[in-house]
Each structure stands twice: as structure tokens, then as C-alpha cells.
Amino acid sequence: MVRVKGWTRQVVTALAIAIVLMPAYASAQESSDGSAVGSIFKRVVFDPTTYAPAIIAYDGTMRDWNTSQPFFRNGYFERNERFTLSGLPNDRPVSYEVGRKLILNDAFVTLEMSLLNNVSSQVFERLLIDRFPNRRKLVRTLGWIERSAFASFMAGVPALPKRTFAFARCQCRCLHGFRPISRPQRRPR
């Protein structure tokens, strides 16, 4: 099993708790007063489906990248052309820092897509509620289902295979007798 180090475990636990509790907080704060822009902004900011896909995709990809490092140190090649020096598959990988920056950039792209989806969903919900005020609960429920499905797709598609590969690489690393993963040391200030 992949072990999560101290602060990472705490951050992941805090985010999981926030994702579970935020919908209850956001629904408790609902009011019919206020401007449309303010209401939409507040609903997007407090909606966990805005942030969860980027966090989950980043975590899964970083696990994949971290567990690949012992193999790269022992002469294995990278199959993903985005993470090779030549830009071709099955070639030498880029450095750890360059890979981390690429993964962080991917997480920000996922966050942008999720933010755009949630803003458009909230605008559409607002229009439907103005048109059908007696169906407010139905519209909110359908909007929540749509945003959850989008977030699940955005988080699950890139992250799930990488988490599985990360676990398999940890087992394979032990079988080959590779050294444990060592993170680059930061320079003391």
C-alpha cells in the first residue's frame, strides 16, 4: 500500500472533510436575497466540485510521477511523450522538477475547466429558477447532479489509472530491489 507522509495525509483528510461538509454549509446559507452575480459567485466558491477535480487529478498524477522516479534512476524510459526530453514516447524522462511543473499546469487547466463548468451551471440554474420558481428544488438537484458528474469525470479520468499504476509500481519497485523514493532535498536558507 502506498503510504502518505505526514502533512500530505493531513491536507488530503482536511480536503475530504471540506468536500463532504461544504454542500451542507452552502445549502444552509441559501437565501433568495442578493444580486445574481453575488449569489452565483458565492455558490461557485463554496461548491466543492469547483476544486475537487484539480486536487484529485494532481494527487493521482504526482503519485504516478513519484513512483516512476526509482525506475528512471535505474534506466527505464518514460512512455508519455509529454514527459520525455525529445517529445517522443519511450525516451529519457524530463527532470523531476520539470515533470512537477507540467503536472501542476495540468491541475490548473482542470481547475479552469471546472470553474467554467460551475459558473455556467450556476447561471443556467439561476435562469431556470427565475423562469420556474415552483421547481427550485428540482433545478438545484439537477444542477448538483450535473456538477458532480462533471467533477467525477474530470477527476476520475486522469487520476484513477495513475493511482493504480502508482500502487503497482511500489510493489514492482520492491521486487526489483530499487531504493525507496527520495524527494529532492531543499537547500537550507
C-alpha positions as CSV (number, residue, x, y, z in Angstrom):
1,M,0.0,0.0,0.0
2,V,1.2,3.5,-0.8
3,R,2.0,5.4,2.4
4,V,1.2,9.0,2.6
5,K,3.6,11.2,4.5
6,G,2.5,13.5,7.4
7,W,1.4,16.8,6.0
8,T,0.1,15.3,2.8
9,R,-2.2,13.0,4.8
10,Q,-3.5,15.9,6.8
11,V,-4.2,18.0,3.7
12,V,-6.0,15.2,2.0
13,T,-8.1,14.5,5.1
14,A,-8.9,18.2,5.5
15,L,-10.0,18.4,1.9
16,A,-12.1,15.3,2.1
17,I,-13.9,16.7,5.2
18,A,-14.4,20.0,3.4
19,I,-15.8,18.3,0.3
20,V,-18.3,16.4,2.5
21,L,-19.3,19.3,4.6
22,M,-19.4,22.2,2.1
23,P,-22.6,21.2,0.4
24,A,-24.4,21.3,3.7
25,Y,-22.9,24.7,4.5
26,A,-23.7,26.1,1.1
27,S,-27.3,24.9,1.2
28,A,-27.7,26.3,4.7
29,Q,-26.6,29.7,3.5
30,E,-29.0,29.9,0.6
31,S,-31.2,32.9,0.5
32,S,-33.4,34.5,-2.2
33,D,-32.0,37.9,-1.5
34,G,-28.9,39.5,-3.1
35,S,-27.7,40.1,-6.6
36,A,-27.4,37.4,-9.2
37,V,-23.7,37.9,-9.6
38,G,-23.0,37.7,-5.9
39,S,-25.2,34.7,-5.5
40,I,-23.5,32.9,-8.4
41,F,-20.1,33.8,-7.1
42,K,-20.8,32.5,-3.6
43,R,-22.3,29.3,-4.9
44,V,-19.3,28.6,-7.1
45,V,-16.8,29.5,-4.4
46,F,-18.5,27.2,-1.8
47,D,-19.1,24.4,-4.2
48,P,-16.5,21.6,-3.7
49,T,-17.0,20.4,-7.2
50,T,-15.1,23.5,-8.3
51,Y,-11.8,22.4,-6.6
52,A,-12.1,18.6,-6.2
53,P,-11.2,17.5,-9.8
54,A,-8.0,19.5,-9.8
55,I,-6.9,18.3,-6.4
56,I,-7.7,14.6,-7.2
57,A,-6.1,14.7,-10.6
58,Y,-3.0,16.5,-9.2
59,D,-2.7,13.9,-6.4
60,G,-3.0,10.9,-8.8
61,T,-0.6,12.3,-11.3
62,M,2.0,13.2,-8.7
63,R,1.7,9.7,-7.2
64,D,2.4,8.3,-10.6
65,W,5.3,10.6,-11.2
66,N,6.8,9.9,-7.7
67,T,6.6,6.2,-8.1
68,S,8.2,6.4,-11.5
69,Q,11.4,8.1,-10.3
70,P,13.2,4.9,-9.0
71,F,12.6,3.3,-12.4
72,F,14.0,6.3,-14.2
73,R,17.1,6.3,-12.0
74,N,17.6,2.7,-13.0
75,G,17.5,3.2,-16.7
76,Y,13.8,2.8,-17.6
77,F,12.2,5.1,-20.1
78,E,9.1,7.2,-20.0
79,R,6.2,6.2,-22.3
80,N,4.3,9.5,-22.0
81,E,5.7,11.8,-24.7
82,R,4.8,14.9,-22.7
83,F,7.3,13.9,-20.0
84,T,10.3,13.0,-22.3
85,L,13.2,15.1,-23.3
86,S,12.7,14.5,-27.1
87,G,8.9,14.7,-27.0
88,L,8.7,11.1,-28.3
89,P,7.4,8.1,-26.4
90,N,9.8,5.6,-24.8
91,D,12.6,8.1,-24.3
92,R,14.5,9.6,-21.4
93,P,12.3,11.4,-18.9
94,V,12.4,15.1,-18.1
95,S,13.7,16.1,-14.6
96,Y,11.6,15.7,-11.5
97,E,11.0,19.5,-11.2
98,V,10.0,19.9,-14.9
99,G,7.6,17.0,-14.5
100,R,6.1,18.5,-11.3
101,K,5.6,21.8,-13.1
102,L,3.8,20.1,-16.0
103,I,1.6,18.3,-13.6
104,L,0.8,21.5,-11.7
105,N,0.0,23.2,-15.0
106,D,-2.4,20.3,-15.8
107,A,-4.1,20.8,-12.4
108,F,-4.6,24.4,-13.1
109,V,-6.2,23.6,-16.6
110,T,-8.5,21.2,-14.8
111,L,-9.4,23.9,-12.3
112,E,-10.2,26.3,-15.1
113,M,-12.4,23.8,-16.8
114,S,-14.2,23.0,-13.6
115,L,-14.6,26.7,-12.7
116,L,-16.0,27.4,-16.2
117,N,-18.5,24.5,-15.9
118,N,-19.6,25.5,-12.4
119,V,-20.2,29.2,-13.4
120,S,-22.1,28.3,-16.5
121,S,-24.2,25.7,-14.5
122,Q,-25.0,28.3,-11.8
123,V,-26.0,30.9,-14.4
124,F,-28.2,28.3,-16.1
125,E,-29.7,27.3,-12.7
126,R,-30.4,30.9,-11.9
127,L,-32.2,31.4,-15.2
128,L,-34.3,28.3,-14.8
129,I,-35.3,29.2,-11.2
130,D,-36.3,32.7,-12.4
131,R,-38.5,31.1,-15.1
132,F,-39.8,28.2,-12.9
133,P,-39.8,29.4,-9.3
134,N,-42.0,26.5,-8.1
135,R,-39.4,24.0,-9.3
136,R,-36.4,25.5,-7.3
137,K,-35.5,22.2,-5.5
138,L,-35.7,20.2,-8.7
139,V,-33.5,22.7,-10.6
140,R,-30.9,22.8,-7.8
141,T,-30.9,19.0,-7.6
142,L,-30.3,18.6,-11.3
143,G,-27.6,21.2,-11.2
144,W,-25.9,19.4,-8.3
145,I,-26.0,16.1,-10.2
146,E,-24.6,17.7,-13.4
147,R,-21.7,19.4,-11.5
148,S,-21.0,16.2,-9.6
149,A,-20.9,14.1,-12.7
150,F,-18.6,16.6,-14.4
151,A,-16.3,16.7,-11.4
152,S,-16.2,12.9,-11.2
153,F,-15.4,12.7,-14.9
154,M,-12.6,15.4,-14.7
155,A,-11.1,13.8,-11.5
156,G,-11.6,10.2,-12.4
157,V,-10.4,10.0,-16.0
158,P,-6.8,11.2,-15.4
159,A,-6.3,10.1,-11.8
160,L,-7.7,6.6,-11.4
161,P,-5.3,4.8,-13.8
162,K,-2.4,6.7,-12.3
163,R,-3.3,5.7,-8.8
164,T,-3.5,2.1,-9.9
165,F,-0.1,2.3,-11.6
166,A,1.4,4.0,-8.6
167,F,0.4,1.2,-6.4
168,A,1.7,-1.4,-8.9
169,R,5.0,0.4,-9.3
170,C,5.5,0.4,-5.5
171,Q,5.1,-3.4,-5.4
172,C,7.3,-3.8,-8.5
173,R,10.0,-1.5,-7.0
174,C,10.2,-3.8,-4.0
175,L,10.5,-6.8,-6.2
176,H,13.4,-5.3,-8.2
177,G,15.1,-4.1,-5.0
178,F,15.1,-0.4,-6.0
179,R,15.8,2.2,-3.4
180,P,12.8,3.9,-1.8
181,I,11.7,7.2,-3.4
182,S,13.8,10.1,-2.3
183,R,12.5,13.5,-2.8
184,P,14.9,16.3,-4.0
185,Q,16.3,18.0,-0.9
186,R,15.6,21.7,-0.4
187,R,18.6,23.9,0.2
188,P,18.8,25.3,3.8
189,R,18.2,29.0,3.9
